[in-house]
Amino acid sequence: MSFDLAALRAAVAAHGRVARVVVAEVMGSAPREVGATMLVWPGGQAGTIGGGALELMASREALARPGLRRHALGPGLGQCCGGAVVLLTEIHDAASGAALEGQEVIARGPGDMPLAVRRLLDQARARGMPPAPRLVQGWMVEPVQPPCDPVWIWGAGHVGRALVAVLAPLPDLAVSWVDTGPERFPDAVPEDVTVLPAADPLRLVPHAPPQAAHLVLTYSHELDLQICHALLGHGFGFAGLIGSDSKWARFCSRLRALGHADAQISRICCPIGQKSFGKHPQAIAIGVAAQLVRRQKGEGLDWATHSSASGV
C-alpha cells in the first residue's frame, strides 16, 4: 500500500475538495490492512477501507471530521471482526495536493517530527527501500506510489466497462475513468481505478498528464468529438477513438474545421481494437489492452496499422 498522489490529484481536479481516509493502524481482526485508502467527495467516493458499516460511517463523516479516530469493530458498528482500527482522515484541495508533489515518503503529524519517525526515514533511505505505511507516535508515514503509465477512459458504457475490467489488473497502469455522472458507473469498480464523474468532462482534460493514453468511447458522438478536440489542444501520449471508418471521416472533417492540421489529427487512432478479434466489447478491450502493453514496453507499435472496425 502506498500514497497514490495521481489518484488524489485527479479526484481534486474533478471535485475540488476531497477527503482521504487511510487505515493508519489495525489491532486484531479488521476488514483491510494498514495503508488501505478511500477518497470521498460530496456525493461520491473511490477506493475502499473494507466496506460495511465502518466504511459507511467513515465516508459520511469524512469531510466534516478530519483527524485520527479509533473504531472498535464490534456490535456498536454492527460488525463482528472483533478488532479495532485507527483511521486518519485528511482534507485535500489543489494547494494541499501540490504541496505533496515530489516526495518519496509522506510523513505528517502534530508538532515536531518524533525521533522514531526520523530514524524510520533514515533507515529506509539507507536501505534504499520505502517504509511500509504505519502510524508512529501520532505521525502517519506512507511511501508514495511510483508513477504509473496513466490511462484515461472516457465513457462508462459496455466497452468502457470491458476496458476497465481488462486494464485494471495490469501492473504499472493508472486508470482514470470519466463519465458525466455517478449513475453511469457500475456499483462495483476495481479498487485501483479512479472514478471521475463530471457533468462537464471537458474540464478534466487540462488535468490529464501530457503523456497519458486516452480511450474515447462515450455515449455521445458530439462529446467524443469535443474530447478529441480538447486532447489535440492539450497533448497526449496516445489517443484512441471508438467508431467506424465513416465516423472517423466525419470527425477528421470537423476537426480540420476546428483548426487542427492533418498531421495532428492523424495522431488519433480510430477505430480502436483489432479487427480479427471482432466487435464484442471484451474482444475490443483485449485488443486495446494488448496494444497498450506493447506500447508500454516500447515496442514502437504503430497503432494505426492495428485498428479494427469497432463501430458504434
Contacts in CASP RR format, 6 or more apart in sequence:
PFRMAT RR
TARGET T0000
AUTHOR 0000-0000-0000
METHOD contacts of the structure
MODEL  1
MSFDLAALRAAVAAHGRVARVVVAEVMGSAPREVGATMLVWPGGQAGTIG
GGALELMASREALARPGLRRHALGPGLGQCCGGAVVLLTEIHDAASGAAL
EGQEVIARGPGDMPLAVRRLLDQARARGMPPAPRLVQGWMVEPVQPPCDP
VWIWGAGHVGRALVAVLAPLPDLAVSWVDTGPERFPDAVPEDVTVLPAAD
PLRLVPHAPPQAAHLVLTYSHELDLQICHALLGHGFGFAGLIGSDSKWAR
FCSRLRALGHADAQISRICCPIGQKSFGKHPQAIAIGVAAQLVRRQKGEG
LDWATHSSASGV
1 33 0 8 1.000
1 34 0 8 1.000
1 35 0 8 1.000
1 36 0 8 1.000
1 37 0 8 1.000
1 132 0 8 1.000
1 133 0 8 1.000
1 142 0 8 1.000
2 35 0 8 1.000
2 130 0 8 1.000
2 133 0 8 1.000
2 142 0 8 1.000
2 143 0 8 1.000
2 144 0 8 1.000
2 145 0 8 1.000
2 146 0 8 1.000
3 37 0 8 1.000
3 100 0 8 1.000
3 106 0 8 1.000
3 133 0 8 1.000
3 142 0 8 1.000
3 143 0 8 1.000
3 144 0 8 1.000
3 145 0 8 1.000
4 37 0 8 1.000
4 145 0 8 1.000
4 174 0 8 1.000
4 192 0 8 1.000
5 97 0 8 1.000
5 100 0 8 1.000
5 101 0 8 1.000
5 144 0 8 1.000
5 145 0 8 1.000
6 145 0 8 1.000
6 147 0 8 1.000
6 148 0 8 1.000
6 150 0 8 1.000
6 174 0 8 1.000
6 194 0 8 1.000
6 209 0 8 1.000
7 39 0 8 1.000
7 46 0 8 1.000
7 174 0 8 1.000
7 176 0 8 1.000
7 194 0 8 1.000
8 18 0 8 1.000
8 20 0 8 1.000
8 39 0 8 1.000
8 92 0 8 1.000
8 97 0 8 1.000
8 100 0 8 1.000
9 97 0 8 1.000
9 207 0 8 1.000
10 176 0 8 1.000
10 194 0 8 1.000
10 196 0 8 1.000
10 204 0 8 1.000
10 207 0 8 1.000
11 18 0 8 1.000
11 39 0 8 1.000
11 41 0 8 1.000
11 46 0 8 1.000
11 194 0 8 1.000
11 196 0 8 1.000
12 18 0 8 1.000
12 92 0 8 1.000
12 93 0 8 1.000
12 94 0 8 1.000
12 97 0 8 1.000
13 94 0 8 1.000
13 196 0 8 1.000
13 204 0 8 1.000
13 207 0 8 1.000
14 41 0 8 1.000
14 196 0 8 1.000
14 197 0 8 1.000
14 198 0 8 1.000
14 204 0 8 1.000
14 207 0 8 1.000
15 41 0 8 1.000
15 42 0 8 1.000
16 41 0 8 1.000
16 93 0 8 1.000
16 94 0 8 1.000
17 41 0 8 1.000
17 42 0 8 1.000
17 63 0 8 1.000
17 91 0 8 1.000
17 92 0 8 1.000
17 93 0 8 1.000
18 39 0 8 1.000
18 40 0 8 1.000
18 41 0 8 1.000
18 91 0 8 1.000
18 92 0 8 1.000
18 93 0 8 1.000
19 39 0 8 1.000
19 40 0 8 1.000
19 41 0 8 1.000
19 62 0 8 1.000
19 63 0 8 1.000
19 66 0 8 1.000
19 89 0 8 1.000
19 90 0 8 1.000
19 91 0 8 1.000
19 92 0 8 1.000
20 37 0 8 1.000
20 38 0 8 1.000
20 39 0 8 1.000
20 40 0 8 1.000
20 89 0 8 1.000
20 90 0 8 1.000
20 91 0 8 1.000
20 92 0 8 1.000
21 37 0 8 1.000
21 38 0 8 1.000
21 39 0 8 1.000
21 40 0 8 1.000
21 49 0 8 1.000
21 58 0 8 1.000
21 59 0 8 1.000
21 62 0 8 1.000
21 87 0 8 1.000
21 88 0 8 1.000
21 89 0 8 1.000
22 35 0 8 1.000
22 36 0 8 1.000
22 37 0 8 1.000
22 49 0 8 1.000
22 87 0 8 1.000
22 88 0 8 1.000
22 90 0 8 1.000
22 133 0 8 1.000
22 140 0 8 1.000
22 142 0 8 1.000
23 30 0 8 1.000
23 32 0 8 1.000
23 33 0 8 1.000
23 34 0 8 1.000
23 35 0 8 1.000
23 36 0 8 1.000
23 37 0 8 1.000
23 49 0 8 1.000
23 85 0 8 1.000
23 86 0 8 1.000
23 87 0 8 1.000
24 34 0 8 1.000
24 35 0 8 1.000
24 68 0 8 1.000
24 85 0 8 1.000
24 86 0 8 1.000
24 87 0 8 1.000
24 88 0 8 1.000
24 133 0 8 1.000
24 134 0 8 1.000
24 135 0 8 1.000
24 140 0 8 1.000
25 34 0 8 1.000
25 85 0 8 1.000
25 86 0 8 1.000
25 134 0 8 1.000
25 135 0 8 1.000
26 32 0 8 1.000
26 33 0 8 1.000
26 34 0 8 1.000
26 83 0 8 1.000
26 84 0 8 1.000
26 85 0 8 1.000
26 86 0 8 1.000
27 83 0 8 1.000
27 84 0 8 1.000
27 85 0 8 1.000
28 81 0 8 1.000
28 82 0 8 1.000
28 83 0 8 1.000
28 84 0 8 1.000
29 73 0 8 1.000
29 81 0 8 1.000
29 82 0 8 1.000
29 83 0 8 1.000
30 73 0 8 1.000
30 81 0 8 1.000
30 83 0 8 1.000
30 84 0 8 1.000
30 85 0 8 1.000
31 49 0 8 1.000
31 50 0 8 1.000
31 51 0 8 1.000
31 52 0 8 1.000
31 54 0 8 1.000
31 73 0 8 1.000
31 79 0 8 1.000
31 81 0 8 1.000
32 48 0 8 1.000
32 49 0 8 1.000
32 50 0 8 1.000
34 132 0 8 1.000
34 133 0 8 1.000
34 134 0 8 1.000
34 135 0 8 1.000
35 133 0 8 1.000
35 142 0 8 1.000
36 48 0 8 1.000
36 49 0 8 1.000
36 50 0 8 1.000
37 47 0 8 1.000
37 49 0 8 1.000
38 45 0 8 1.000
38 46 0 8 1.000
38 47 0 8 1.000
38 48 0 8 1.000
38 49 0 8 1.000
38 55 0 8 1.000
38 58 0 8 1.000
38 59 0 8 1.000
39 45 0 8 1.000
39 46 0 8 1.000
39 47 0 8 1.000
39 194 0 8 1.000
40 58 0 8 1.000
40 59 0 8 1.000
40 62 0 8 1.000
40 63 0 8 1.000
41 63 0 8 1.000
42 63 0 8 1.000
43 182 0 8 1.000
44 59 0 8 1.000
44 182 0 8 1.000
44 197 0 8 1.000
45 59 0 8 1.000
46 189 0 8 1.000
46 193 0 8 1.000
46 194 0 8 1.000
46 195 0 8 1.000
47 189 0 8 1.000
47 191 0 8 1.000
48 55 0 8 1.000
48 191 0 8 1.000
49 55 0 8 1.000
49 58 0 8 1.000
49 85 0 8 1.000
49 87 0 8 1.000
52 79 0 8 1.000
53 77 0 8 1.000
53 78 0 8 1.000
53 79 0 8 1.000
54 71 0 8 1.000
54 73 0 8 1.000
54 77 0 8 1.000
54 79 0 8 1.000
54 85 0 8 1.000
57 71 0 8 1.000
57 77 0 8 1.000
58 87 0 8 1.000
58 89 0 8 1.000
61 89 0 8 1.000
62 89 0 8 1.000
63 91 0 8 1.000
65 89 0 8 1.000
66 89 0 8 1.000
66 90 0 8 1.000
66 91 0 8 1.000
67 88 0 8 1.000
67 89 0 8 1.000
67 90 0 8 1.000
68 86 0 8 1.000
68 87 0 8 1.000
68 88 0 8 1.000
68 135 0 8 1.000
68 138 0 8 1.000
69 86 0 8 1.000
69 87 0 8 1.000
69 89 0 8 1.000
70 84 0 8 1.000
70 85 0 8 1.000
70 86 0 8 1.000
71 77 0 8 1.000
71 84 0 8 1.000
71 85 0 8 1.000
71 86 0 8 1.000
71 87 0 8 1.000
72 82 0 8 1.000
72 83 0 8 1.000
72 84 0 8 1.000
73 79 0 8 1.000
73 80 0 8 1.000
73 81 0 8 1.000
73 82 0 8 1.000
73 83 0 8 1.000
73 84 0 8 1.000
73 85 0 8 1.000
74 80 0 8 1.000
74 81 0 8 1.000
74 82 0 8 1.000
74 83 0 8 1.000
86 135 0 8 1.000
88 135 0 8 1.000
88 140 0 8 1.000
100 106 0 8 1.000
100 144 0 8 1.000
102 144 0 8 1.000
103 144 0 8 1.000
104 130 0 8 1.000
104 143 0 8 1.000
104 144 0 8 1.000
105 121 0 8 1.000
105 124 0 8 1.000
105 130 0 8 1.000
105 131 0 8 1.000
105 141 0 8 1.000
105 142 0 8 1.000
105 143 0 8 1.000
105 144 0 8 1.000
106 140 0 8 1.000
106 141 0 8 1.000
106 142 0 8 1.000
106 143 0 8 1.000
106 144 0 8 1.000
107 113 0 8 1.000
107 117 0 8 1.000
107 121 0 8 1.000
107 139 0 8 1.000
107 140 0 8 1.000
107 141 0 8 1.000
107 142 0 8 1.000
108 139 0 8 1.000
108 140 0 8 1.000
109 138 0 8 1.000
109 139 0 8 1.000
109 140 0 8 1.000
110 138 0 8 1.000
110 139 0 8 1.000
113 139 0 8 1.000
114 136 0 8 1.000
114 137 0 8 1.000
114 138 0 8 1.000
114 139 0 8 1.000
116 136 0 8 1.000
116 137 0 8 1.000
117 136 0 8 1.000
117 137 0 8 1.000
117 139 0 8 1.000
117 141 0 8 1.000
120 131 0 8 1.000
120 134 0 8 1.000
120 136 0 8 1.000
120 141 0 8 1.000
121 131 0 8 1.000
121 141 0 8 1.000
123 131 0 8 1.000
124 130 0 8 1.000
124 131 0 8 1.000
130 143 0 8 1.000
130 144 0 8 1.000
131 141 0 8 1.000
131 143 0 8 1.000
132 143 0 8 1.000
133 140 0 8 1.000
133 141 0 8 1.000
133 142 0 8 1.000
133 143 0 8 1.000
134 140 0 8 1.000
134 141 0 8 1.000
135 141 0 8 1.000
147 174 0 8 1.000
148 172 0 8 1.000
148 173 0 8 1.000
148 174 0 8 1.000
149 172 0 8 1.000
149 173 0 8 1.000
149 174 0 8 1.000
149 211 0 8 1.000
149 213 0 8 1.000
149 296 0 8 1.000
150 174 0 8 1.000
150 176 0 8 1.000
150 208 0 8 1.000
150 209 0 8 1.000
150 211 0 8 1.000
150 212 0 8 1.000
150 213 0 8 1.000
151 167 0 8 1.000
151 173 0 8 1.000
151 174 0 8 1.000
151 175 0 8 1.000
151 176 0 8 1.000
151 212 0 8 1.000
151 213 0 8 1.000
151 214 0 8 1.000
151 215 0 8 1.000
151 292 0 8 1.000
152 175 0 8 1.000
152 176 0 8 1.000
152 177 0 8 1.000
152 178 0 8 1.000
152 208 0 8 1.000
152 212 0 8 1.000
152 213 0 8 1.000
152 214 0 8 1.000
152 215 0 8 1.000
153 160 0 8 1.000
153 163 0 8 1.000
153 164 0 8 1.000
153 167 0 8 1.000
153 175 0 8 1.000
153 176 0 8 1.000
153 177 0 8 1.000
153 178 0 8 1.000
153 215 0 8 1.000
153 217 0 8 1.000
154 178 0 8 1.000
154 179 0 8 1.000
154 201 0 8 1.000
154 214 0 8 1.000
154 215 0 8 1.000
154 216 0 8 1.000
154 217 0 8 1.000
154 218 0 8 1.000
154 224 0 8 1.000
154 227 0 8 1.000
155 177 0 8 1.000
155 178 0 8 1.000
155 179 0 8 1.000
155 184 0 8 1.000
155 216 0 8 1.000
155 217 0 8 1.000
155 218 0 8 1.000
155 219 0 8 1.000
156 177 0 8 1.000
156 179 0 8 1.000
156 184 0 8 1.000
156 185 0 8 1.000
156 186 0 8 1.000
157 179 0 8 1.000
157 184 0 8 1.000
157 217 0 8 1.000
157 219 0 8 1.000
158 281 0 8 1.000
159 217 0 8 1.000
159 242 0 8 1.000
159 281 0 8 1.000
159 284 0 8 1.000
159 285 0 8 1.000
159 310 0 8 1.000
159 312 0 8 1.000
160 177 0 8 1.000
160 215 0 8 1.000
160 217 0 8 1.000
160 281 0 8 1.000
160 285 0 8 1.000
161 186 0 8 1.000
161 281 0 8 1.000
162 281 0 8 1.000
162 282 0 8 1.000
162 284 0 8 1.000
162 285 0 8 1.000
163 215 0 8 1.000
163 217 0 8 1.000
163 284 0 8 1.000
163 285 0 8 1.000
163 288 0 8 1.000
163 289 0 8 1.000
164 175 0 8 1.000
164 177 0 8 1.000
164 189 0 8 1.000
164 190 0 8 1.000
164 193 0 8 1.000
165 190 0 8 1.000
165 282 0 8 1.000
165 285 0 8 1.000
166 282 0 8 1.000
166 285 0 8 1.000
166 286 0 8 1.000
166 288 0 8 1.000
166 289 0 8 1.000
167 173 0 8 1.000
167 175 0 8 1.000
167 285 0 8 1.000
167 289 0 8 1.000
167 292 0 8 1.000
168 175 0 8 1.000
168 190 0 8 1.000
168 192 0 8 1.000
168 193 0 8 1.000
169 190 0 8 1.000
170 289 0 8 1.000
170 292 0 8 1.000
170 293 0 8 1.000
172 296 0 8 1.000
173 292 0 8 1.000
173 296 0 8 1.000
174 192 0 8 1.000
174 194 0 8 1.000
175 190 0 8 1.000
175 192 0 8 1.000
175 193 0 8 1.000
175 194 0 8 1.000
176 193 0 8 1.000
176 194 0 8 1.000
176 196 0 8 1.000
176 208 0 8 1.000
177 185 0 8 1.000
177 189 0 8 1.000
177 193 0 8 1.000
177 194 0 8 1.000
177 195 0 8 1.000
177 196 0 8 1.000
178 196 0 8 1.000
178 197 0 8 1.000
178 198 0 8 1.000
178 201 0 8 1.000
178 204 0 8 1.000
179 185 0 8 1.000
179 196 0 8 1.000
179 197 0 8 1.000
179 198 0 8 1.000
179 201 0 8 1.000
179 218 0 8 1.000
180 197 0 8 1.000
180 198 0 8 1.000
180 199 0 8 1.000
180 201 0 8 1.000
180 218 0 8 1.000
180 223 0 8 1.000
181 197 0 8 1.000
181 198 0 8 1.000
181 199 0 8 1.000
182 195 0 8 1.000
182 197 0 8 1.000
184 197 0 8 1.000
185 195 0 8 1.000
185 197 0 8 1.000
189 195 0 8 1.000
196 204 0 8 1.000
198 204 0 8 1.000
201 218 0 8 1.000
201 223 0 8 1.000
201 227 0 8 1.000
202 226 0 8 1.000
202 227 0 8 1.000
202 230 0 8 1.000
205 227 0 8 1.000
205 230 0 8 1.000
205 231 0 8 1.000
205 234 0 8 1.000
206 234 0 8 1.000
208 214 0 8 1.000
208 231 0 8 1.000
208 234 0 8 1.000
208 236 0 8 1.000
210 234 0 8 1.000
210 235 0 8 1.000
210 236 0 8 1.000
210 237 0 8 1.000
211 236 0 8 1.000
211 237 0 8 1.000
212 236 0 8 1.000
212 237 0 8 1.000
213 236 0 8 1.000
213 237 0 8 1.000
213 238 0 8 1.000
213 239 0 8 1.000
213 292 0 8 1.000
213 295 0 8 1.000
214 227 0 8 1.000
214 231 0 8 1.000
214 236 0 8 1.000
214 238 0 8 1.000
214 239 0 8 1.000
214 240 0 8 1.000
215 240 0 8 1.000
215 242 0 8 1.000
215 272 0 8 1.000
215 288 0 8 1.000
216 224 0 8 1.000
216 227 0 8 1.000
216 228 0 8 1.000
216 231 0 8 1.000
216 239 0 8 1.000
216 240 0 8 1.000
216 241 0 8 1.000
216 242 0 8 1.000
217 224 0 8 1.000
217 241 0 8 1.000
217 242 0 8 1.000
217 272 0 8 1.000
217 312 0 8 1.000
218 224 0 8 1.000
218 227 0 8 1.000
221 247 0 8 1.000
224 241 0 8 1.000
224 242 0 8 1.000
224 251 0 8 1.000
225 251 0 8 1.000
225 254 0 8 1.000
225 255 0 8 1.000
228 239 0 8 1.000
228 241 0 8 1.000
228 251 0 8 1.000
228 255 0 8 1.000
228 268 0 8 1.000
229 255 0 8 1.000
229 258 0 8 1.000
229 260 0 8 1.000
231 239 0 8 1.000
231 268 0 8 1.000
232 255 0 8 1.000
232 260 0 8 1.000
232 264 0 8 1.000
232 265 0 8 1.000
232 267 0 8 1.000
232 268 0 8 1.000
236 267 0 8 1.000
238 269 0 8 1.000
238 292 0 8 1.000
238 295 0 8 1.000
238 303 0 8 1.000
239 267 0 8 1.000
239 268 0 8 1.000
239 269 0 8 1.000
240 268 0 8 1.000
240 269 0 8 1.000
240 270 0 8 1.000
240 272 0 8 1.000
240 303 0 8 1.000
241 248 0 8 1.000
241 251 0 8 1.000
241 268 0 8 1.000
241 269 0 8 1.000
241 270 0 8 1.000
241 271 0 8 1.000
241 272 0 8 1.000
242 270 0 8 1.000
242 271 0 8 1.000
242 272 0 8 1.000
242 284 0 8 1.000
242 310 0 8 1.000
242 311 0 8 1.000
242 312 0 8 1.000
243 270 0 8 1.000
243 271 0 8 1.000
243 272 0 8 1.000
243 310 0 8 1.000
243 311 0 8 1.000
243 312 0 8 1.000
244 271 0 8 1.000
244 309 0 8 1.000
244 311 0 8 1.000
244 312 0 8 1.000
245 271 0 8 1.000
245 309 0 8 1.000
247 270 0 8 1.000
247 311 0 8 1.000
247 312 0 8 1.000
248 270 0 8 1.000
248 271 0 8 1.000
251 270 0 8 1.000
252 262 0 8 1.000
252 265 0 8 1.000
255 265 0 8 1.000
256 262 0 8 1.000
256 265 0 8 1.000
266 304 0 8 1.000
269 303 0 8 1.000
269 304 0 8 1.000
269 307 0 8 1.000
270 307 0 8 1.000
271 307 0 8 1.000
271 308 0 8 1.000
271 309 0 8 1.000
271 310 0 8 1.000
271 311 0 8 1.000
272 284 0 8 1.000
272 288 0 8 1.000
272 307 0 8 1.000
272 308 0 8 1.000
272 310 0 8 1.000
273 284 0 8 1.000
273 287 0 8 1.000
273 288 0 8 1.000
273 291 0 8 1.000
273 306 0 8 1.000
273 307 0 8 1.000
273 308 0 8 1.000
273 310 0 8 1.000
274 287 0 8 1.000
274 290 0 8 1.000
274 291 0 8 1.000
274 306 0 8 1.000
274 307 0 8 1.000
274 308 0 8 1.000
275 307 0 8 1.000
275 308 0 8 1.000
275 309 0 8 1.000
276 308 0 8 1.000
277 283 0 8 1.000
277 284 0 8 1.000
277 286 0 8 1.000
277 287 0 8 1.000
277 308 0 8 1.000
278 284 0 8 1.000
278 308 0 8 1.000
278 310 0 8 1.000
279 308 0 8 1.000
279 309 0 8 1.000
279 310 0 8 1.000
279 311 0 8 1.000
284 308 0 8 1.000
284 310 0 8 1.000
287 308 0 8 1.000
291 301 0 8 1.000
291 303 0 8 1.000
291 306 0 8 1.000
294 300 0 8 1.000
294 301 0 8 1.000
295 301 0 8 1.000
295 303 0 8 1.000
END
